[in-house]
Structures are given as structure tokens and as C-alpha cells.
């Protein structure tokens, strides 16, 4: 899938592109049928909500689940990002976010590149987020919210929030968010243009810039919304520090090789290196190495 000139210009202006129903219901069923099995696993890759046993995020499923390993190599996501960056990509992060009915907690306002810069020492924002809806996303079940054009400001100052949710995040303060929304609304010609929330059926896809400021509210509705997020990074822009465990920030910078376009509904062999469990090496971080050497961290 290649982007045309109008799409490239729109991405440059807004920082995201939305593709409603890009994947078919048959393709999505292959993935959504696998999610309960993954969420039931007692693996460290499942990060749970503060409220109990509900999964907030499942990490790195492409390393131990065949359907998601095929999704991670799908040309409808890989090709347009390679087109934008002009080089091969590797998988920096792969997660299945479960905004579960009644229990799905907030994701505070943030930029993903802020975390990748502060925690992983990713040199530049040459990394793209791709989100795929496994369920319908509507105005009630905590849709992803963007501030259009905010990606043009680069990495913004952020504070490390360790307490609001079960997952630590580098977040942007409320005063900055209010200013960004006001400026975006003025550009869009009305107050409601300051925040957008793409909504659509299962199979829809969003590509968004790693500096685009975004968030999502809690899900108080009876409708769960599970989405897959791939963070695709230019190989030359790979991270320089392994402060976080490998299932959160990957250390294999091998370029992704695409599978055929019909790989979600036809058998395609894929390697599953973590099928028998998380390797011990994936849990070792650079901080652990420093501690073993007696350094103060």
C-alpha cells in the first residue's frame, strides 16, 4: 500500500492518517479470536490494570503468537511507513491494548517519542505508530484522541508519571495541553478542531507520528475496545540504551520482511522465538548490568 501526494500532505499537516475498515472482518477475526488466549497467559508481557486482573497491555505477542507474528509483517502497515522514512524498519514495540468494558483505565496525554527518547535513547522521531482496531471504536469506549499538528513541535517537556495508572508514562502537563488544543482549534477554525478522535469499525487503521500528542479516557461503557499498536522504527534510528526490558523496547534491529497481503487468512510460516516462554536475557536491562558492576543508579 502506497500513499499518494494528498495523503502525504495531510500527514505532514495533521500528524496522522485514518484508514476506516482497511482490514476485512475475516482478517480481524483471526486476530481477535487469539486475544483471550494471550490475555489469559501468566506471562510478564501482560501488564494488568490497577483495579485487578484485567489486562491493560499485552506486549510482544508477535514473538509467541502466529496470527500476530503475521500481522507484524503485513505490507499494508510496513510499506507506507517505509515509503515515508525511505529505509527499512524494525519493530521497536508491539502491544495489544485492552480498553476493557467498565475497567479500561486512562492513557494520559503524552508523546510516544518522549518515552522512547527519555527511556530508550532513540536518537530522533523517525518512528511511526500504527494502530489497528480489533473492535469497533466509538465515542463511548475510550477512543484515541489526538491534537492535530502537535507533532510539528518536536519532543515536548514531560514528567515521569509513575502513579496514575499501572504503566509508567512520560506525560505532558495540563497547561501545555490546553495551549496546544487552543492553537489547534484556531488553526482548524473552531474549538472542536483542537482534539480529534478517529472512530470506526474493527479493521480500521491509524498511522500517527511519534511526536503527535495523544491520550484516551477511561472506558465506562459496556463495550470493550481492543487495539493493536505497532511502533515501527527506521533501522538507522535504533535505540541506544536498554533501560527497559526487551518485551517493552525491542533490541533486535533486523529489518522487517513483509509477508504476502493475504497472510492473515492464508497459512504463512513465521518464527516464534518466545513460544516457550520469555527468555531470561529479555528481562536483563542495562541498569541491572550497572548494578552488578557496583555502580550507583
Secondary structure by P-SEA (a helix, b strand, c coil): ccccaaaaaaaaacccccccccccaaaaaaaaaaaaaaaacccccccccccccccccccccccccaaaaaaaaccccaaaaaaaacccccccbbbbbbbccccbbbbccccaaaaaaaccccccccbbbbbbbcccccccccccccccccccccccbbbbbccccccccccccaaaaaaaaaaaaaaaccccccbbbbbbcccbbbbbccccccccccccccbbbbbbbbbcccccccccccccccccccccccbbbbccccccccbbbbbbcccccccccccccaaaaaaaacccc
